[in-house]
């Protein structure tokens, strides 16, 4: 049956209410079900640190590619298009927390080049995603950082929580010197 008001067709109220679609479970609510969303990534203990020269700071915007250094930058996958870029890194840090102790369980770094003046940058998004996954899998990959950048990262990790750093695997401490 057609419902009209002032000559316009309207759907009955019940038909205009849409059922919500299944949500993509990115951050776990610790529900251990085995249905839709099972196996989704739990990012609740993942943080991101930006290393920019001899400075390192926590910037959670990097998880969505919206860190302070990335905002307003048009990225390319061709490094030659950013000849005046400065080396910056997103460092993914996965923290394992327990009642007894917490520690940095996975730390990986991803290079990018930023030319703030030209508003251009270079990064390989697939590398950032893969290295985020490696951090979640408790790996340490910092081979692309130089000594100055490693020292800045170490200061940031220790400054954030010295106990977590002390409880971290020796592999991380050896990589950071």
Buried (B, 14 or more C-beta within 10 A) or exposed (E): EEEEEEEEEEEEEEEEEEEEEEEEBEEBEEEEEEEEBEEEEBBEBBBBBBBBEEEBBBBEBBBEBEBEBBEEBEBBEEBEBBEEBBBBBBBBBBBBEEEEEBBBBBBBBBBBBBBBEBEBBBBBEEBBEBBBBBBBEEBBBBEBBEEEBBBBBBBBBBEBBEEBBEBBBEEBBEBBE
